[in-house]
Amino acid sequence: MIINTFQIFFLLVHTSYLVCQPARSQRLGLTIEFYLPAPSSSSFLCYAAPGHLSWVNESPRCPFPLPSPTWPTHTLSPATVLASFYSSQMTGSSSRPRLLPLLSCRSACQLYDGARPRVLPRLAVASAACARCITSHAHARDSHQQLRLRLNLSLSLSRPRLGCGFTALLGSTPSTPSRGKKTKSSVKLSSLPQGLVDAAPLPDLQDDGDPAYPTVVLQARRNMQKFENCVLLTRVGGFYELYFEHAEEYGPLLNLKVAQKKTNAGPVPLAGFPFFQLDRFLRTLVLDLNCYVAVAEEFPNDPGDKAKSGGLMHDRRVARVITPGTLIDENFLDPYANNYVLAIHIDNEAPQPSTEKAGLGPLSTPIGLAWVDVSTGQFYTQATTVTSLSSILSRVGPREIVVDEVLESRRDHQLFSVLAEDKHFITFTPRGDFLPVSEWHSMLESEIPAQTIADFAPNEAQAGSLLLQYVKDRLQGLSMKLQPPLRHEDLAVLAMDKNTMRALEIKQTIRDGVFRGSLLHAVRRTVTKGGARLLNLWLCAPSTCLDTIWARQNMVEYFIQHGDERDEIIVLLRKSHDSQRLVQKFAFGRGDADDLIGLANTIRAVQDISNILSETSESGLPDSKKSSKTKRKTRKVEQDSLIRPASCFASSLSRIKLEEPVKLAERIRRSIDEEGLVQQHQNEDSEANQLLSLAEDVVAAEGTQGDATSLPKSSKKKKPMSIRDYYSDDNTAFIMKPAASPGLKKLHAKLSGLLQEKLELGDTLRESLSAPSLTLRWTPNLGHVCHVKGKDVRAEGIAGYSAVSSSRSTRTFYVTEWTDLGQRIHQTRFEIGSEETRIFTELRAAVVANLVKLRRNASVLDELDVTTSFARLAIEQGLTRPILNNSTSHTIIGGRHPTVEGGLREQGRSFTRNDCHVGQGAAPSVTPPNPKVDSITDQDNRETASAPEHSPEGRLLLITGPNMAGKSTYLRQNALITVLAQAGCYVPASHATLGIVDAVFSRVGSADNLYRDQSTFMVEMLETAQILRLATPRSFVIMDEIGRGTAPEDGEAIAFACLHHLATVNKCRALFATHFHGLADLSLNRGLHVSGGGPVEMYCTDIEEDGEGGFVYVHKLRMGVNRHSHALKVARLAGLPETTIAVAKEILDHHRQDSDV
């Protein structure tokens, strides 16, 4: 029969498709056999010669005659196509995967066998293409497993019988039938498709003419290409490894030795570390080097995948991409601070705004913000402007900022000038399709209210969509359950820009940038990690809502007055765990048995705390003769109607949900075996020590002393065990109690019976064989064996058994009874492990089902932790409850700096207290109120706030005085007292009555920004301009040394202009410190002083001299103006040479004489 060459090619291409479709092969009458070659088999190479299809390197040769070809048509007889290849199994660094490059067609009439071209007839080209298709298809699945593929294809084209087989080949998908009688199918010539086959070429993952990489290296190369902007860590057994350029670049940075892995493709750079050191190296890569890290884990192949992949045990694919902002539960994650990733959306189609007049900076460009802490699930959004972005970033403190990749080419955008100020870590990502707010529910723990959805601004929704898609991509398919987003516009908080946060040292010091010495360090007394994060939030964003502040103060007051309840709650808080992050781990499917135990303990603590809060009352101090527990037992006898919880805890108790969580905790305690967990941890430490011992051996052989010191210390809990001991029957640790399920109980009973049989069998064998040293063992290599030693080796009963391993003093042999029993024991242990996995999965699902309740309970614990810490701080440092109202007054009596006072106390020195009367409105008398006044209810607060009328005070205090006399300290302490008061904390003062402040601004200190070509004076003017533009009548402003960075005349003019603007335009409460004494005269002359009806009041500090050159600073403020800065005294204290001091004194005296004239 005459058929077209293209028709032959079509049949052969589909033949290659059938190699991986057994069901279709059966329908077509094809026989596909898989078997391993013999160890002595040689490689096969297929080539075609005119008229024949032959196989070389095979004895005997099996030629199949074919008619001499002609073009364009040929005569085809039935033939059997045989395609065979193999590869050796990879073992270590010397592995040589040898997939035969079988017949790769390069041009119409050329065929390559990997060594040299051979010109073939055109018919053979089609056959070669078929063979190459088969090879490439199998090669794409596995390039290192031993496999021979034999395809016997019998297709008769002479008889016109059209069976259903070819119909299936053309596209139908029948179900897999049962294997029946082998049949032959025939097809009519007219049924064959004509012309070119419209089929995409199969991917050629590796050049057939080049040697192949080992499978592990090939998988790593593919992952590196897929995640090209990430550092790839590939799990290989007990190690994580880097390959190629990643090993060369990051190996030295991680202090890892870079080796060369030998392959057929040449040496491959390789570096690695034991798996238990993953967190250590992730910390270096993610936090120190700011890298994206893709972690490729080993995933066991199921039998189906193993068959498709040619026997591969594991598939290595990227399980997660780790970035600075998407940490979940890593050990290096800061437990005391939130780890936010923040997305910024700017409308790219909006025109770039023009600038205002010189000096006023860019106009406000609307932007949308969304930020989330992946480790806790906290989610926030905000619509704002570029002008306010710097302040928001300072408050939120994101570890990573995500921006649309479209903006990467627009580096001149004003957004990047803001982000460059603090060197934020920026990630550019594709925006993707917009995800409306209504479709976020799949990633949230609960629905978003319809009204909240309607309130979202367009930019805000776009930022949320960008953020959620980015996080979802980084997590690589992990389930994500975030809390519903909170719109920041709905949160009434005090605003502080980054300059204010820095000047007030809220989270770190100005000089060193460290935590010690900051406000957060001075006031933190929390005992839980969640409470520490909440305290951080309250201090960085104090509330402006009176009801919220009073609720916090009421709880603090109660805990101050009821010390027993406070201490008992603190003890219970210490027993709880970081449940916010624990619950989030389970939402990601990552929680383990230890996390379940921690969660159960936390639920128990919540239950006990709820009982304590429920039994509180509005009454005064408790009876000192009775303990808290005794009183609660007594109250239980009383009628419940006579006991009413304190109103300050009503909101907390209403949010605590215990019914389902308590059931969950009881189930966890009934299921998890804590003793088994301890044993499991010991086993894991042993495995880690084995790998560490291996690493130490490698370092000793090839490394240096520096490499040895970089290794971690081994655990001393338990000595490293052998592999035999590690896998022994007695070393298996179960983490579930037998009572966890009926099935598990039966399996444990069965295992106990089998272990008893083992003991009886051992006794029987020792007695029957007269071998007291006989032991029943299992080894990975030999299986279940009997082992004897010493003189028992020569016992008469032992001689009847053939030894599988022996020495002069030991003998190992098989006993059928122990082999059968050991297999049953191992099978039972496997079934127990499977049942434990099933139970553990159910417990995880139960945790996720109670996600909302557990998170709400955790939030109550965090609030109680912060308020009890405030109470402890107030008692420890003698703090006072501030009175807050809606006025614009600011009255503080006996105020102290919360951090400076602590530093002086450590030196044995005392702090000088100062008063502050700023603003108009109600002010209290000098006598402090009675600290025992019960002000638990909000109504009591409102009554206390109405103090007797006082003569109006100036809104702006102009403060002069010597250097080092405490002006800057005075400014900062009053701003910090405001922050603490609105955070709900007691304040370091004898009395404080404060009007609510909407924002705190600070212009203190000097710094330049040479990178942005800004001098010290320019930076000062930029910060001052922002304050003058944004301050409102409810703001509190502190300014220090305005105008000092330029000539005295210019500086004084600018300083007075700023003072005038604050007093007449902003009309805010302000403290203005200066060394320009002429400002006092200008204020008097222009009618700004309170004596002339203006808002400016004048105060100063001073020094006292003894007449003999000695002096002491007077830090107490007094009314008036000090026209001497006494700078030479400070210079002498700093150690300037006396000659320099003398010259300076001469010049200063000369200036004073000129001024007097």
VENTA-V219518 format. One record per residue. N is the residue number from 1. RES is the residue in one small letter. BURIAL is I if it has 9 or more other ideal C-beta (glycine too) atoms within 8 Angstrom, else O. Layout:
BEGIN
n | res | burial
N | RES | BURIAL
N | RES | BURIAL
END
This chain:
BEGIN
n | res | burial
1 | m | O
2 | i | O
3 | i | I
4 | n | O
5 | t | I
6 | f | I
7 | q | I
8 | i | I
9 | f | I
10 | f | I
11 | l | I
12 | l | I
13 | v | I
14 | h | I
15 | t | I
16 | s | I
17 | y | I
18 | l | I
19 | v | I
20 | c | O
21 | q | O
22 | p | O
23 | a | I
24 | r | I
25 | s | I
26 | q | I
27 | r | I
28 | l | I
29 | g | I
30 | l | I
31 | t | O
32 | i | I
33 | e | O
34 | f | O
35 | y | O
36 | l | O
37 | p | O
38 | a | O
39 | p | O
40 | s | O
41 | s | O
42 | s | O
43 | s | O
44 | f | I
45 | l | I
46 | c | I
47 | y | I
48 | a | I
49 | a | O
50 | p | O
51 | g | O
52 | h | I
53 | l | I
54 | s | I
55 | w | I
56 | v | O
57 | n | O
58 | e | I
59 | s | O
60 | p | O
61 | r | O
62 | c | O
63 | p | O
64 | f | I
65 | p | O
66 | l | I
67 | p | O
68 | s | O
69 | p | I
70 | t | O
71 | w | O
72 | p | O
73 | t | O
74 | h | I
75 | t | O
76 | l | I
77 | s | O
78 | p | O
79 | a | I
80 | t | O
81 | v | I
82 | l | I
83 | a | I
84 | s | I
85 | f | I
86 | y | I
87 | s | I
88 | s | I
89 | q | O
90 | m | I
91 | t | O
92 | g | O
93 | s | O
94 | s | O
95 | s | I
96 | r | O
97 | p | I
98 | r | I
99 | l | I
100 | l | I
101 | p | I
102 | l | I
103 | l | I
104 | s | I
105 | c | I
106 | r | O
107 | s | O
108 | a | O
109 | c | O
110 | q | I
111 | l | I
112 | y | I
113 | d | I
114 | g | O
115 | a | O
116 | r | O
117 | p | O
118 | r | I
119 | v | O
120 | l | I
121 | p | O
122 | r | I
123 | l | I
124 | a | I
125 | v | I
126 | a | I
127 | s | I
128 | a | I
129 | a | I
130 | c | I
131 | a | I
132 | r | I
133 | c | I
134 | i | I
135 | t | I
136 | s | I
137 | h | I
138 | a | I
139 | h | I
140 | a | O
141 | r | O
142 | d | I
143 | s | I
144 | h | I
145 | q | I
146 | q | I
147 | l | I
148 | r | I
149 | l | I
150 | r | I
151 | l | I
152 | n | I
153 | l | I
154 | s | O
155 | l | I
156 | s | I
157 | l | I
158 | s | O
159 | r | O
160 | p | O
161 | r | O
162 | l | O
163 | g | I
164 | c | O
165 | g | I
166 | f | I
167 | t | O
168 | a | I
169 | l | I
170 | l | O
171 | g | O
172 | s | O
173 | t | O
174 | p | I
175 | s | O
176 | t | O
177 | p | I
178 | s | O
179 | r | O
180 | g | O
181 | k | O
182 | k | O
183 | t | O
184 | k | O
185 | s | I
186 | s | I
187 | v | I
188 | k | O
189 | l | I
190 | s | O
191 | s | O
192 | l | I
193 | p | O
194 | q | O
195 | g | O
196 | l | O
197 | v | I
198 | d | O
199 | a | O
200 | a | O
201 | p | O
202 | l | O
203 | p | O
204 | d | O
205 | l | O
206 | q | I
207 | d | O
208 | d | I
209 | g | O
210 | d | O
211 | p | O
212 | a | I
213 | y | I
214 | p | I
215 | t | I
216 | v | I
217 | v | I
218 | l | I
219 | q | I
220 | a | I
221 | r | I
222 | r | I
223 | n | I
224 | m | I
225 | q | O
226 | k | O
227 | f | I
228 | e | O
229 | n | O
230 | c | I
231 | v | I
232 | l | I
233 | l | I
234 | t | I
235 | r | I
236 | v | I
237 | g | O
238 | g | O
239 | f | I
240 | y | I
241 | e | I
242 | l | I
243 | y | I
244 | f | I
245 | e | O
246 | h | I
247 | a | I
248 | e | O
249 | e | O
250 | y | I
251 | g | I
252 | p | O
253 | l | O
254 | l | I
255 | n | O
256 | l | I
257 | k | O
258 | v | I
259 | a | O
260 | q | O
261 | k | I
262 | k | O
263 | t | I
264 | n | I
265 | a | O
266 | g | O
267 | p | O
268 | v | I
269 | p | I
270 | l | I
271 | a | I
272 | g | I
273 | f | I
274 | p | I
275 | f | I
276 | f | O
277 | q | I
278 | l | I
279 | d | I
280 | r | O
281 | f | I
282 | l | I
283 | r | I
284 | t | I
285 | l | I
286 | v | I
287 | l | I
288 | d | O
289 | l | I
290 | n | O
291 | c | I
292 | y | I
293 | v | I
294 | a | I
295 | v | I
296 | a | I
297 | e | O
298 | e | O
299 | f | O
300 | p | O
301 | n | I
302 | d | O
303 | p | O
304 | g | O
305 | d | I
306 | k | I
307 | a | O
308 | k | O
309 | s | I
310 | g | I
311 | g | I
312 | l | I
313 | m | O
314 | h | O
315 | d | I
316 | r | I
317 | r | I
318 | v | I
319 | a | O
320 | r | I
321 | v | I
322 | i | I
323 | t | I
324 | p | I
325 | g | I
326 | t | I
327 | l | I
328 | i | I
329 | d | O
330 | e | I
331 | n | O
332 | f | I
333 | l | I
334 | d | O
335 | p | O
336 | y | O
337 | a | I
338 | n | I
339 | n | I
340 | y | I
341 | v | I
342 | l | I
343 | a | I
344 | i | I
345 | h | I
346 | i | I
347 | d | O
348 | n | O
349 | e | O
350 | a | O
351 | p | O
352 | q | O
353 | p | I
354 | s | O
355 | t | O
356 | e | O
357 | k | O
358 | a | O
359 | g | O
360 | l | O
361 | g | I
362 | p | I
363 | l | O
364 | s | I
365 | t | I
366 | p | I
367 | i | I
368 | g | I
369 | l | I
370 | a | I
371 | w | I
372 | v | I
373 | d | I
374 | v | I
375 | s | I
376 | t | I
377 | g | I
378 | q | I
379 | f | I
380 | y | I
381 | t | I
382 | q | I
383 | a | I
384 | t | I
385 | t | I
386 | v | I
387 | t | O
388 | s | I
389 | l | I
390 | s | I
391 | s | I
392 | i | I
393 | l | I
394 | s | I
395 | r | I
396 | v | I
397 | g | I
398 | p | I
399 | r | I
400 | e | I
401 | i | I
402 | v | I
403 | v | I
404 | d | I
405 | e | I
406 | v | O
407 | l | I
408 | e | O
409 | s | O
410 | r | O
411 | r | O
412 | d | O
413 | h | I
414 | q | I
415 | l | I
416 | f | I
417 | s | O
418 | v | I
419 | l | I
420 | a | I
421 | e | I
422 | d | I
423 | k | O
424 | h | O
425 | f | I
426 | i | I
427 | t | I
428 | f | O
429 | t | I
430 | p | O
431 | r | I
432 | g | O
433 | d | O
434 | f | O
435 | l | I
436 | p | O
437 | v | I
438 | s | O
439 | e | O
440 | w | I
441 | h | O
442 | s | O
443 | m | I
444 | l | I
445 | e | I
446 | s | O
447 | e | O
448 | i | I
449 | p | O
450 | a | O
451 | q | O
452 | t | I
453 | i | I
454 | a | O
455 | d | I
456 | f | I
457 | a | O
458 | p | O
459 | n | I
460 | e | I
461 | a | I
462 | q | I
463 | a | I
464 | g | I
465 | s | I
466 | l | I
467 | l | I
468 | l | I
469 | q | I
470 | y | I
471 | v | I
472 | k | I
473 | d | I
474 | r | I
475 | l | I
476 | q | I
477 | g | O
478 | l | I
479 | s | O
480 | m | I
481 | k | I
482 | l | I
483 | q | I
484 | p | I
485 | p | I
486 | l | I
487 | r | I
488 | h | I
489 | e | O
490 | d | O
491 | l | O
492 | a | O
493 | v | I
494 | l | I
495 | a | O
496 | m | I
497 | d | I
498 | k | I
499 | n | I
500 | t | I
501 | m | I
502 | r | I
503 | a | I
504 | l | I
505 | e | I
506 | i | I
507 | k | I
508 | q | I
509 | t | I
510 | i | O
511 | r | O
512 | d | O
513 | g | O
514 | v | O
515 | f | O
516 | r | O
517 | g | I
518 | s | I
519 | l | I
520 | l | I
521 | h | I
522 | a | I
523 | v | I
524 | r | I
525 | r | I
526 | t | I
527 | v | I
528 | t | I
529 | k | I
530 | g | I
531 | g | I
532 | a | I
533 | r | I
534 | l | I
535 | l | I
536 | n | I
537 | l | I
538 | w | I
539 | l | I
540 | c | I
541 | a | I
542 | p | I
543 | s | I
544 | t | I
545 | c | O
546 | l | I
547 | d | O
548 | t | I
549 | i | I
550 | w | I
551 | a | I
552 | r | I
553 | q | I
554 | n | I
555 | m | I
556 | v | I
557 | e | I
558 | y | I
559 | f | I
560 | i | I
561 | q | O
562 | h | I
563 | g | O
564 | d | I
565 | e | I
566 | r | I
567 | d | O
568 | e | I
569 | i | I
570 | i | I
571 | v | O
572 | l | I
573 | l | I
574 | r | O
575 | k | O
576 | s | I
577 | h | O
578 | d | I
579 | s | I
580 | q | I
581 | r | I
582 | l | I
583 | v | I
584 | q | I
585 | k | I
586 | f | I
587 | a | I
588 | f | I
589 | g | O
590 | r | I
591 | g | I
592 | d | O
593 | a | I
594 | d | O
595 | d | I
596 | l | I
597 | i | I
598 | g | I
599 | l | I
600 | a | I
601 | n | I
602 | t | I
603 | i | I
604 | r | I
605 | a | I
606 | v | I
607 | q | I
608 | d | I
609 | i | I
610 | s | I
611 | n | I
612 | i | I
613 | l | I
614 | s | O
615 | e | I
616 | t | I
617 | s | O
618 | e | O
619 | s | O
620 | g | O
621 | l | O
622 | p | I
623 | d | O
624 | s | O
625 | k | O
626 | k | I
627 | s | O
628 | s | I
629 | k | O
630 | t | O
631 | k | I
632 | r | I
633 | k | O
634 | t | I
635 | r | I
636 | k | O
637 | v | O
638 | e | O
639 | q | O
640 | d | O
641 | s | O
642 | l | O
643 | i | I
644 | r | O
645 | p | I
646 | a | I
647 | s | I
648 | c | I
649 | f | I
650 | a | I
651 | s | O
652 | s | I
653 | l | I
654 | s | O
655 | r | I
656 | i | I
657 | k | I
658 | l | I
659 | e | O
660 | e | I
661 | p | I
662 | v | I
663 | k | O
664 | l | I
665 | a | I
666 | e | O
667 | r | I
668 | i | I
669 | r | O
670 | r | O
671 | s | I
672 | i | I
673 | d | I
674 | e | O
675 | e | O
676 | g | I
677 | l | I
678 | v | O
679 | q | I
680 | q | I
681 | h | O
682 | q | I
683 | n | I
684 | e | O
685 | d | I
686 | s | I
687 | e | I
688 | a | I
689 | n | I
690 | q | I
691 | l | I
692 | l | I
693 | s | I
694 | l | I
695 | a | I
696 | e | I
697 | d | O
698 | v | I
699 | v | I
700 | a | O
701 | a | O
702 | e | O
703 | g | I
704 | t | O
705 | q | O
706 | g | O
707 | d | I
708 | a | I
709 | t | O
710 | s | O
711 | l | I
712 | p | O
713 | k | O
714 | s | O
715 | s | O
716 | k | O
717 | k | O
718 | k | I
719 | k | O
720 | p | O
721 | m | I
722 | s | O
723 | i | O
724 | r | I
725 | d | O
726 | y | I
727 | y | O
728 | s | I
729 | d | I
730 | d | O
731 | n | I
732 | t | O
733 | a | I
734 | f | I
735 | i | I
736 | m | I
737 | k | O
738 | p | O
739 | a | O
740 | a | I
741 | s | O
742 | p | O
743 | g | O
744 | l | I
745 | k | I
746 | k | O
747 | l | I
748 | h | I
749 | a | I
750 | k | I
751 | l | I
752 | s | O
753 | g | O
754 | l | I
755 | l | I
756 | q | O
757 | e | I
758 | k | I
759 | l | O
760 | e | O
761 | l | I
762 | g | I
763 | d | O
764 | t | O
765 | l | I
766 | r | I
767 | e | O
768 | s | O
769 | l | I
770 | s | I
771 | a | I
772 | p | O
773 | s | O
774 | l | I
775 | t | O
776 | l | I
777 | r | I
778 | w | I
779 | t | O
780 | p | O
781 | n | O
782 | l | O
783 | g | O
784 | h | I
785 | v | I
786 | c | I
787 | h | I
788 | v | I
789 | k | I
790 | g | O
791 | k | O
792 | d | I
793 | v | I
794 | r | O
795 | a | I
796 | e | O
797 | g | I
798 | i | I
799 | a | O
800 | g | O
801 | y | I
802 | s | O
803 | a | O
804 | v | O
805 | s | I
806 | s | O
807 | s | O
808 | r | O
809 | s | O
810 | t | I
811 | r | I
812 | t | I
813 | f | I
814 | y | I
815 | v | I
816 | t | O
817 | e | O
818 | w | I
819 | t | I
820 | d | O
821 | l | I
822 | g | I
823 | q | I
824 | r | I
825 | i | I
826 | h | I
827 | q | O
828 | t | I
829 | r | I
830 | f | O
831 | e | I
832 | i | I
833 | g | I
834 | s | O
835 | e | I
836 | e | I
837 | t | O
838 | r | O
839 | i | I
840 | f | I
841 | t | O
842 | e | O
843 | l | I
844 | r | I
845 | a | O
846 | a | I
847 | v | I
848 | v | I
849 | a | O
850 | n | I
851 | l | I
852 | v | O
853 | k | I
854 | l | I
855 | r | I
856 | r | I
857 | n | I
858 | a | I
859 | s | I
860 | v | I
861 | l | I
862 | d | I
863 | e | I
864 | l | I
865 | d | I
866 | v | I
867 | t | I
868 | t | I
869 | s | I
870 | f | I
871 | a | I
872 | r | I
873 | l | I
874 | a | I
875 | i | O
876 | e | O
877 | q | I
878 | g | O
879 | l | I
880 | t | I
881 | r | I
882 | p | I
883 | i | I
884 | l | I
885 | n | I
886 | n | O
887 | s | O
888 | t | I
889 | s | I
890 | h | I
891 | t | I
892 | i | I
893 | i | I
894 | g | I
895 | g | I
896 | r | I
897 | h | I
898 | p | I
899 | t | I
900 | v | I
901 | e | I
902 | g | I
903 | g | I
904 | l | I
905 | r | I
906 | e | O
907 | q | O
908 | g | O
909 | r | O
910 | s | O
911 | f | I
912 | t | O
913 | r | I
914 | n | I
915 | d | I
916 | c | I
917 | h | I
918 | v | I
919 | g | I
920 | q | O
921 | g | O
922 | a | I
923 | a | I
924 | p | I
925 | s | O
926 | v | O
927 | t | O
928 | p | O
929 | p | O
930 | n | O
931 | p | O
932 | k | O
933 | v | O
934 | d | O
935 | s | I
936 | i | I
937 | t | O
938 | d | I
939 | q | O
940 | d | I
941 | n | I
942 | r | O
943 | e | O
944 | t | I
945 | a | I
946 | s | O
947 | a | I
948 | p | O
949 | e | O
950 | h | I
951 | s | O
952 | p | O
953 | e | I
954 | g | I
955 | r | I
956 | l | I
957 | l | I
958 | l | I
959 | i | I
960 | t | I
961 | g | I
962 | p | I
963 | n | O
964 | m | O
965 | a | I
966 | g | I
967 | k | I
968 | s | I
969 | t | I
970 | y | I
971 | l | I
972 | r | I
973 | q | I
974 | n | I
975 | a | I
976 | l | I
977 | i | I
978 | t | I
979 | v | I
980 | l | I
981 | a | I
982 | q | I
983 | a | I
984 | g | I
985 | c | I
986 | y | I
987 | v | I
988 | p | I
989 | a | I
990 | s | O
991 | h | I
992 | a | I
993 | t | I
994 | l | I
995 | g | I
996 | i | I
997 | v | I
998 | d | I
999 | a | I
1000 | v | I
1001 | f | I
1002 | s | I
1003 | r | I
1004 | v | I
1005 | g | O
1006 | s | I
1007 | a | O
1008 | d | I
1009 | n | I
1010 | l | O
1011 | y | O
1012 | r | O
1013 | d | O
1014 | q | I
1015 | s | O
1016 | t | I
1017 | f | O
1018 | m | I
1019 | v | I
1020 | e | I
1021 | m | I
1022 | l | I
1023 | e | I
1024 | t | I
1025 | a | I
1026 | q | I
1027 | i | I
1028 | l | I
1029 | r | O
1030 | l | I
1031 | a | I
1032 | t | I
1033 | p | O
1034 | r | I
1035 | s | I
1036 | f | I
1037 | v | I
1038 | i | I
1039 | m | I
1040 | d | I
1041 | e | O
1042 | i | I
1043 | g | I
1044 | r | I
1045 | g | I
1046 | t | O
1047 | a | O
1048 | p | O
1049 | e | O
1050 | d | I
1051 | g | I
1052 | e | I
1053 | a | I
1054 | i | I
1055 | a | I
1056 | f | I
1057 | a | O
1058 | c | I
1059 | l | I
1060 | h | I
1061 | h | I
1062 | l | I
1063 | a | I
1064 | t | O
1065 | v | O
1066 | n | I
1067 | k | I
1068 | c | I
1069 | r | I
1070 | a | I
1071 | l | I
1072 | f | I
1073 | a | I
1074 | t | I
1075 | h | O
1076 | f | I
1077 | h | I
1078 | g | O
1079 | l | I
1080 | a | I
1081 | d | O
1082 | l | I
1083 | s | I
1084 | l | I
1085 | n | O
1086 | r | O
1087 | g | O
1088 | l | I
1089 | h | I
1090 | v | I
1091 | s | O
1092 | g | O
1093 | g | O
1094 | g | I
1095 | p | I
1096 | v | I
1097 | e | I
1098 | m | I
1099 | y | I
1100 | c | I
1101 | t | I
1102 | d | I
1103 | i | I
1104 | e | O
1105 | e | O
1106 | d | O
1107 | g | O
1108 | e | O
1109 | g | O
1110 | g | O
1111 | f | I
1112 | v | O
1113 | y | I
1114 | v | I
1115 | h | I
1116 | k | O
1117 | l | I
1118 | r | O
1119 | m | O
1120 | g | O
1121 | v | I
1122 | n | I
1123 | r | O
1124 | h | O
1125 | s | O
1126 | h | I
1127 | a | O
1128 | l | I
1129 | k | I
1130 | v | I
1131 | a | I
1132 | r | I
1133 | l | O
1134 | a | O
1135 | g | O
1136 | l | O
1137 | p | O
1138 | e | O
1139 | t | O
1140 | t | I
1141 | i | I
1142 | a | O
1143 | v | O
1144 | a | I
1145 | k | I
1146 | e | O
1147 | i | O
1148 | l | I
1149 | d | O
1150 | h | O
1151 | h | O
1152 | r | O
1153 | q | O
1154 | d | O
1155 | s | O
1156 | d | O
1157 | v | O
END
